[in-house]
């Protein structure tokens, strides 16, 4: 019987492999922002969606 953690990891990897390049870039940006926040590093100027100079 397969370990539930390994089964979940396999399913997540399979889903990640099916992401479009745009989805992958968005997910990468989210993960990097969370890592910076967790490490206490200040967010990069261009990554704040509430920044007034952000192009929409």
N, CA, C and O atoms as a GROMACS GRO file, in nm:
protein
  224
    1UNK      N    1   0.085  -0.119   0.000
    1UNK     CA    2   0.000   0.000   0.000
    1UNK      C    3   0.089   0.125   0.000
    1UNK      O    4   0.186   0.133   0.075
    2UNK      N    5   0.054   0.221  -0.084
    2UNK     CA    6   0.132   0.342  -0.098
    2UNK      C    7   0.103   0.438   0.018
    2UNK      O    8  -0.011   0.450   0.063
    3UNK      N    9   0.207   0.504   0.065
    3UNK     CA   10   0.195   0.603   0.171
    3UNK      C   11   0.108   0.719   0.121
    3UNK      O   12   0.130   0.767   0.010
    4UNK      N   13   0.010   0.765   0.199
    4UNK     CA   14  -0.077   0.875   0.155
    4UNK      C   15   0.001   1.002   0.120
    4UNK      O   16  -0.039   1.076   0.030
    5UNK      N   17   0.111   1.027   0.189
    5UNK     CA   18   0.191   1.145   0.159
    5UNK      C   19   0.254   1.134   0.021
    5UNK      O   20   0.256   1.232  -0.054
    6UNK      N   21   0.304   1.016  -0.012
    6UNK     CA   22   0.363   0.996  -0.146
    6UNK      C   23   0.256   1.004  -0.254
    6UNK      O   24   0.282   1.056  -0.363
    7UNK      N   25   0.139   0.955  -0.226
    7UNK     CA   26   0.029   0.961  -0.323
    7UNK      C   27  -0.009   1.107  -0.348
    7UNK      O   28  -0.029   1.147  -0.463
    8UNK      N   29  -0.020   1.185  -0.241
    8UNK     CA   30  -0.053   1.327  -0.255
    8UNK      C   31   0.057   1.401  -0.331
    8UNK      O   32   0.028   1.482  -0.419
    9UNK      N   33   0.181   1.373  -0.298
    9UNK     CA   34   0.293   1.437  -0.368
    9UNK      C   35   0.290   1.404  -0.517
    9UNK      O   36   0.313   1.492  -0.600
   10UNK      N   37   0.261   1.281  -0.550
   10UNK     CA   38   0.252   1.242  -0.690
   10UNK      C   39   0.141   1.315  -0.763
   10UNK      O   40   0.158   1.358  -0.878
   11UNK      N   41   0.027   1.329  -0.697
   11UNK     CA   42  -0.086   1.400  -0.758
   11UNK      C   43  -0.053   1.547  -0.778
   11UNK      O   44  -0.087   1.606  -0.881
   12UNK      N   45   0.012   1.609  -0.679
   12UNK     CA   46   0.050   1.750  -0.691
   12UNK      C   47   0.151   1.770  -0.804
   12UNK      O   48   0.138   1.865  -0.882
   13UNK      N   49   0.249   1.682  -0.813
   13UNK     CA   50   0.347   1.694  -0.920
   13UNK      C   51   0.282   1.678  -1.057
   13UNK      O   52   0.319   1.747  -1.152
   14UNK      N   53   0.187   1.587  -1.068
   14UNK     CA   54   0.117   1.568  -1.195
   14UNK      C   55   0.038   1.693  -1.232
   14UNK      O   56   0.036   1.733  -1.349
   15UNK      N   57  -0.026   1.755  -1.135
   15UNK     CA   58  -0.101   1.878  -1.163
   15UNK      C   59  -0.008   1.993  -1.200
   15UNK      O   60  -0.037   2.070  -1.291
   16UNK      N   61   0.105   2.003  -1.130
   16UNK     CA   62   0.202   2.108  -1.162
   16UNK      C   63   0.254   2.092  -1.304
   16UNK      O   64   0.277   2.191  -1.373
   17UNK      N   65   0.274   1.970  -1.347
   17UNK     CA   66   0.325   1.944  -1.482
   17UNK      C   67   0.227   1.989  -1.590
   17UNK      O   68   0.268   2.016  -1.703
   18UNK      N   69   0.099   1.997  -1.556
   18UNK     CA   70  -0.003   2.036  -1.655
   18UNK      C   71  -0.030   2.187  -1.656
   18UNK      O   72  -0.113   2.233  -1.735
   19UNK      N   73   0.039   2.264  -1.572
   19UNK     CA   74   0.016   2.408  -1.569
   19UNK      C   75   0.068   2.473  -1.698
   19UNK      O   76   0.168   2.430  -1.755
   20UNK      N   77  -0.002   2.575  -1.740
   20UNK     CA   78   0.045   2.652  -1.855
   20UNK      C   79   0.164   2.737  -1.809
   20UNK      O   80   0.183   2.755  -1.689
   21UNK      N   81   0.242   2.789  -1.902
   21UNK     CA   82   0.354   2.875  -1.863
   21UNK      C   83   0.308   2.996  -1.780
   21UNK      O   84   0.376   3.035  -1.685
   22UNK      N   85   0.194   3.054  -1.814
   22UNK     CA   86   0.143   3.169  -1.739
   22UNK      C   87   0.103   3.128  -1.597
   22UNK      O   88   0.132   3.198  -1.501
   23UNK      N   89   0.038   3.014  -1.585
   23UNK     CA   90  -0.002   2.964  -1.453
   23UNK      C   91   0.122   2.930  -1.370
   23UNK      O   92   0.126   2.956  -1.249
   24UNK      N   93   0.222   2.871  -1.434
   24UNK     CA   94   0.346   2.836  -1.364
   24UNK      C   95   0.416   2.963  -1.315
   24UNK      O   96   0.466   2.965  -1.202
   25UNK      N   97   0.419   3.067  -1.396
   25UNK     CA   98   0.483   3.193  -1.357
   25UNK      C   99   0.408   3.257  -1.240
   25UNK      O  100   0.470   3.308  -1.147
   26UNK      N  101   0.275   3.253  -1.246
   26UNK     CA  102   0.195   3.309  -1.137
   26UNK      C  103   0.219   3.232  -1.007
   26UNK      O  104   0.235   3.293  -0.901
   27UNK      N  105   0.220   3.102  -1.015
   27UNK     CA  106   0.243   3.019  -0.896
   27UNK      C  107   0.384   3.042  -0.841
   27UNK      O  108   0.402   3.050  -0.720
   28UNK      N  109   0.482   3.053  -0.929
   28UNK     CA  110   0.619   3.079  -0.886
   28UNK      C  111   0.628   3.212  -0.812
   28UNK      O  112   0.694   3.220  -0.708
   29UNK      N  113   0.563   3.315  -0.864
   29UNK     CA  114   0.563   3.446  -0.798
   29UNK      C  115   0.498   3.438  -0.661
   29UNK      O  116   0.547   3.498  -0.565
   30UNK      N  117   0.388   3.365  -0.651
   30UNK     CA  118   0.320   3.350  -0.521
   30UNK      C  119   0.408   3.278  -0.421
   30UNK      O  120   0.418   3.319  -0.305
   31UNK      N  121   0.473   3.171  -0.464
   31UNK     CA  122   0.560   3.094  -0.375
   31UNK      C  123   0.678   3.179  -0.330
   31UNK      O  124   0.713   3.178  -0.212
   32UNK      N  125   0.739   3.253  -0.422
   32UNK     CA  126   0.853   3.337  -0.386
   32UNK      C  127   0.812   3.445  -0.287
   32UNK      O  128   0.887   3.474  -0.194
   33UNK      N  129   0.695   3.505  -0.306
   33UNK     CA  130   0.647   3.607  -0.213
   33UNK      C  131   0.623   3.548  -0.075
   33UNK      O  132   0.657   3.610   0.026
   34UNK      N  133   0.566   3.429  -0.069
   34UNK     CA  134   0.543   3.362   0.060
   34UNK      C  135   0.676   3.328   0.127
   34UNK      O  136   0.689   3.342   0.249
   35UNK      N  137   0.774   3.284   0.049
   35UNK     CA  138   0.905   3.251   0.106
   35UNK      C  139   0.971   3.376   0.163
   35UNK      O  140   1.028   3.371   0.272
   36UNK      N  141   0.965   3.487   0.090
   36UNK     CA  142   1.023   3.612   0.138
   36UNK      C  143   0.956   3.656   0.267
   36UNK      O  144   1.022   3.699   0.361
   37UNK      N  145   0.824   3.645   0.271
   37UNK     CA  146   0.750   3.684   0.390
   37UNK      C  147   0.788   3.595   0.508
   37UNK      O  148   0.806   3.643   0.620
   38UNK      N  149   0.799   3.466   0.484
   38UNK     CA  150   0.834   3.372   0.591
   38UNK      C  151   0.975   3.396   0.643
   38UNK      O  152   1.002   3.375   0.761
   39UNK      N  153   1.064   3.440   0.556
   39UNK     CA  154   1.202   3.465   0.596
   39UNK      C  155   1.220   3.606   0.652
   39UNK      O  156   1.328   3.639   0.702
   40UNK      N  157   1.116   3.688   0.644
   40UNK     CA  158   1.123   3.823   0.696
   40UNK      C  159   1.186   3.922   0.601
   40UNK      O  160   1.214   4.036   0.640
   41UNK      N  161   1.210   3.882   0.479
   41UNK     CA  162   1.269   3.972   0.380
   41UNK      C  163   1.162   4.067   0.328
   41UNK      O  164   1.047   4.027   0.310
   42UNK      N  165   1.198   4.191   0.302
   42UNK     CA  166   1.099   4.284   0.246
   42UNK      C  167   1.059   4.241   0.106
   42UNK      O  168   1.141   4.190   0.030
   43UNK      N  169   0.935   4.263   0.072
   43UNK     CA  170   0.884   4.227  -0.061
   43UNK      C  171   0.949   4.317  -0.164
   43UNK      O  172   0.983   4.432  -0.136
   44UNK      N  173   0.966   4.266  -0.284
   44UNK     CA  174   1.022   4.345  -0.392
   44UNK      C  175   0.921   4.451  -0.434
   44UNK      O  176   0.800   4.428  -0.426
   45UNK      N  177   0.970   4.566  -0.477
   45UNK     CA  178   0.883   4.678  -0.511
   45UNK      C  179   0.779   4.642  -0.616
   45UNK      O  180   0.665   4.687  -0.605
   46UNK      N  181   0.814   4.565  -0.716
   46UNK     CA  182   0.722   4.534  -0.824
   46UNK      C  183   0.624   4.423  -0.794
   46UNK      O  184   0.537   4.395  -0.876
   47UNK      N  185   0.636   4.359  -0.677
   47UNK     CA  186   0.549   4.245  -0.650
   47UNK      C  187   0.427   4.279  -0.566
   47UNK      O  188   0.345   4.191  -0.540
   48UNK      N  189   0.414   4.403  -0.522
   48UNK     CA  190   0.302   4.442  -0.438
   48UNK      C  191   0.185   4.486  -0.525
   48UNK      O  192   0.194   4.588  -0.593
   49UNK      N  193   0.074   4.409  -0.525
   49UNK     CA  194  -0.039   4.446  -0.611
   49UNK      C  195  -0.106   4.576  -0.570
   49UNK      O  196  -0.179   4.634  -0.650
   50UNK      N  197  -0.082   4.624  -0.448
   50UNK     CA  198  -0.143   4.750  -0.405
   50UNK      C  199  -0.054   4.870  -0.436
   50UNK      O  200  -0.092   4.984  -0.407
   51UNK      N  201   0.063   4.847  -0.494
   51UNK     CA  202   0.153   4.957  -0.526
   51UNK      C  203   0.086   5.049  -0.628
   51UNK      O  204   0.031   5.002  -0.727
   52UNK      N  205   0.092   5.181  -0.603
   52UNK     CA  206   0.021   5.275  -0.692
   52UNK      C  207   0.076   5.281  -0.833
   52UNK      O  208   0.002   5.316  -0.925
   53UNK      N  209   0.204   5.249  -0.854
   53UNK     CA  210   0.261   5.260  -0.988
   53UNK      C  211   0.250   5.131  -1.068
   53UNK      O  212   0.310   5.121  -1.175
   54UNK      N  213   0.177   5.035  -1.020
   54UNK     CA  214   0.163   4.908  -1.092
   54UNK      C  215   0.078   4.928  -1.217
   54UNK      O  216  -0.032   4.984  -1.210
   55UNK      N  217   0.128   4.881  -1.328
   55UNK     CA  218   0.052   4.889  -1.454
   55UNK      C  219  -0.058   4.785  -1.453
   55UNK      O  220  -0.037   4.672  -1.409
   56UNK      N  221  -0.174   4.822  -1.500
   56UNK     CA  222  -0.287   4.728  -1.503
   56UNK      C  223  -0.331   4.705  -1.644
   56UNK      O  224  -0.425   4.629  -1.667
   0.00000   0.00000   0.00000
